[in-house]
Amino acid sequence: MKNNTNSLIIILIAMVFSACGSQSDDSGLTFQVGFSSELSDQAQDGRLILLISNNDDSEPRFQLSDGLNTQLGYGMDIEDFKSIDRAVFDGSAFGYPIENINNIPAGEYYVQAVLNRYETFNLSTGHTVKLPPDRGEGQQWNRKPGNFYSTPQKVAITEEGGSFEVVMDQVIPDIDEPEDTEFIKHIKIRSERLSEFWGTDVYLGAHVLLPKGFEDHADVRYPLMVFHGHFPQDFGGFRTDPLDPNLEPDYSARFDVKGYNIIQQQEAYDFYRRWISDDFPRMLIIKIQHANPYYDDSYAVNSANIGPYGDAITYELIPHIEKEFRGIGEGWARFLYGGSTGGWEALAAQVMYPKEYNGCFAACPDPIDFRAYCAVNLYEDQNAYYYKSDFKQTLTPGHRDYLGKVDASLRDMSWRELVLGTKGRSGQQWDIWEAVYSPQGDDGYPQRIWDKRTGVINKEVAEYWKENYDLRHILERDWDKLGPELQGKIHLYCGDMDNYYLNNAVYLMEEFLESTKDPYYDGEVAYGDRAEHCWNGDQENPNHISRLRYNTMYVPKILKRIEESAPEGADLKSWRY
C-alpha cells in the first residue's frame, strides 16, 4: 500500500509539471504555417522557413544574412505535407540569430514563410535523397521558381507571445532564358556522366562571348578563356550600348561607393569597346552554368556527393563549345580564371587536369590549404566554433572588414545554414564545401566535417578532405608528377585583409610553391595591401573597380604564356586579326 501511494504521488507530480509545461507552450509564441490548396493538391517535401523582421525595407525572405543587419529565421523539415496540414513553429524550432522563438522581444514584426521544395533523386550509388533542384535561378531558396511563399503580414508580439497563422498562397514564377545576341550565345547540353549519377537528366550550360569578326573569319580557330564563378544568369559585364543617361545612381554598402551602378555600366561598355578594338586578341570566353541540388555551382571537380562535374565540364561541355564555336581544342590554348569560388575552381581544375589547361589565374580563392580553412585548422583544432581554452569560449571569427572588425562568427554562419537546411541542404557556402569535399554518408547525404550545432570537428572526414581536395597537400604530395605539367601555370592573388581570412591559406600555399624544385613552380603569388575580398591582382585600382575587369586583366599574361609554351607549328597568328 505504501509503494502504491508513493507511485500515485509521483504520477500526480508528473501531471502537474506536464500541465505547467503545456501551459507555458500555449502562452508562448507560436506560428501555424501551411499552404493554400490552390497552389497544389500534391503532398510536399522540403524545408519550411519562417522569416521574422522588424523592418519593411524588403520582404523578410531577403533579409536573412550573416551580417549585423540580419533579421530572424526558423526552419524545419517537412515530408508528405498537405494543404490541410499546419506546421507549428514554437520554442522547439531551431532559429538564427535568436535560437528560441520565445526569446524574440515584444514588438511589431513582419512575418513571411517560404517552402523550399525538394524532389527525390535515386542516385547511381544506390541511395535515395531529397534535395531542392535548381530551377534556373542558381540555387537561391528565396528566388527559386516553384517555391511557395506567403505575402508578408504584420503582427504584434507581446511579452506573453501570441499565436498567429501564416498561409503560403504565392508561388515564385519561372525565370526567362537569356536571348542570343551578336556577341553572346547561350548553350545547354545533357551530360551523360551527370545524368547517370543523378538518375535523371542533368544539363550543363554556358554563356559564350564571341570575338569580333567571328562570322567573317570562318576558317579561324580561337583560344579559350574559362571564367569560373557563381551561377551566371547571363554573360554579365559586357554592354554594347553606351551609359544610360537616365540611370539613377545607387549606393554600394559593400564598397561605400555612390553611383556604383553607373560605374558598372561604364565598365561593361568599356570592356565591349576594348573587346572589338583592333589590337585586342580574338578569343572565346565562356561562363559556365553548373548549378546542382546542393549549390549554385559544382566546384568543377568530381565529388562523391555532387557527381563527376570535373569530368563533365572538361570532357563534355568544353569540347562541345570548342566544336560549336571553333575553339582550338587543345590544352595549350585553354586558360582558367576566376575569383573566390571561381578562384578555387580555376586552381583545382588546373591541378586535377594539368594537361587540359595552360594556366590558371586564381583570385582570392576559397581555402586551398585546410590548415587555414578560413580561420580553422581542420587537422589540429578540435572545435570549429571556439578557440581552445580551459575557462572561456571565444568564438572563431567568420567575417571581418579591412580594419579587422568582425561582424559574424563561424557559428553564426553555420547556424544560419542550419535554419535553411539540414543534411547539407542549405544551398550555402559551408554546406557546399561539405557536399563537394566529404565522403557520402550511409544515408546518401554528405558526411559532416563538424557537428553543425556544436562545432566539433570529425577528424576522419578531415583526413578524407586532405587526401582528395586540399590543393596544397595534393601539390606537395604529387609534385614529382604534377610539377613538370604545372610549371608556369599557377598564378594566385589575394588581399591581405580578405574578409573571410582566405589569405591565410594562400600564405601556406606560397610557402610550398616557393620551396619547389625540379621544377620550380615558376608562377606568381601577389597580395593587395589591406585589400578585401575579392582582390584579383590589380595594384593600381581599388577593389570595386578591378573586380569588374577580370575578363581583360589577365589577357597580356595569357598571350605571353601562349608564346612561351605553344607547341611547334601551333597557329599563333590567324586569331590575331
C-alpha positions, 0 to 999 in steps of 0.5 A: 500500500505504501509503494502504491501511494508513493507511485500515485504521488509521483504520477500526480507530480508528473501531471502537474509539471506536464500541465505547467509545461503545456501551459507555458507552450500555449502562452508562448509564441507560436506560428501555424504555417501551411499552404493554400490548396490552390497552389497544389493538391500534391503532398510536399517535401522540403524545408519550411522557413519562417522569416521574422523582421522588424523592418519593411525595407524588403520582404523578410525572405531577403533579409536573412544574412550573416551580417549585423543587419540580419533579421530572424529565421526558423526552419524545419523539415517537412515530408508528405505535407498537405494543404490541410496540414499546419506546421507549428513553429514554437520554442522547439524550432531551431532559429538564427540569430535568436535560437528560441522563438520565445526569446524574440522581444515584444514588438511589431514584426513582419512575418513571411514563410517560404517552402523550399521544395525538394524532389527525390533523386535515386542516385547511381550509388544506390541511395535515395535523397531529397534535395531542392533542384535548381530551377534556373535561378542558381540555387537561391531558396528565396528566388527559386521558381516553384517555391511557395511563399506567403505575402508578408503580414504584420503582427504584434508580439507581446511579452506573453507571445501570441499565436498567429497563422501564416498561409503560403498562397504565392508561388515564385514564377519561372525565370526567362532564358537569356536571348542570343545576341551578336556577341553572346550565345547561350548553350545547354547540353545533357551530360551523360556522366551527370545524368547517370549519377543523378538518375535523371537528366542533368544539363550543363550550360554556358554563356559564350562571348564571341570575338569580333569578326567571328562570322567573317573569319570562318576558317579561324580557330580561337583560344579559350578563356574559362571564367569560373564563378557563381551561377551566371544568369547571363554573360554579365559585364559586357554592354554594347550600348553606351551609359544610360543617361537616365540611370539613377545612381545607387549606393554600394554598402559593400564598397561605400561607393555612390553611383556604383551602378553607373560605374558598372555600366561604364565598365561593361561598355568599356570592356565591349569597346576594348573587346572589338578594338583592333589590337585586342586578341580574338578569343572565346570566353565562356561562363559556365552554368553548373548549378546542382541540388546542393549549390549554385555551382559544382566546384568543377571537380568530381565529388562523391556527393555532387557527381563527376562535374570535373569530368563533365565540364572538361570532357563534355561541355568544353569540347562541345563549345570548342566544336560549336564555336571553333575553339582550338581544342587543345590544352595549350590554348585553354586558360582558367580564371576566376575569383573566390569560388571561381578562384578555387575552381580555376586552381583545382581544375588546373591541378586535377587536369594539368594537361587540359589547361595552360594556366590558371589565374586564381583570385582570392580563392576559397581555402586551398590549404585546410590548415587555414580553412578560413580561420580553422585548422581542420587537422589540429583544432578540435572545435570549429566554433571556439578557440581552445581554452580551459575557462572561456569560449571565444568564438572563431571569427567568420567575417571581418572588414579591412580594419579587422572588425568582425561582424559574424562568427563561424557559428553564426554562419553555420547556424544560419545554414542550419535554419535553411537546411539540414543534411547539407541542404542549405544551398550555402557556402559551408554546406557546399564545401561539405557536399563537394569535399566529404565522403557520402554518408550511409544515408546518401547525404554528405558526411559532416566535417563538424557537428553543425550545432556544436562545432566539433570537428570529425577528424576522419572526414578531415583526413578524407578532405586532405587526401582528395581536395586540399590543393596544397597537400595534393601539390606537395604530395604529387609534385614529382608528377604534377610539377613538370605539367604545372610549371608556369601555370599557377598564378594566385592573388589575394588581399591581405585583409580578405574578409573571410581570412582566405589569405591565410591559406594562400600564405601556406600555399606560397610557402610550398610553391616557393620551396619547389624544385625540379621544377620550380613552380615558376608562377606568381603569388601577389597580395593587395595591401589591406585589400578585401575580398575579392582582390584579383591582382590589380595594384593600381585600382581599388577593389570595386573597380578591378573586380569588374575587369577580370575578363581583360586583366589577365589577357597580356599574361595569357598571350605571353604564356601562349608564346612561351609554351605553344607547341611547334607549328601551333597557329599563333597568328590567324586569331590575331586579326 
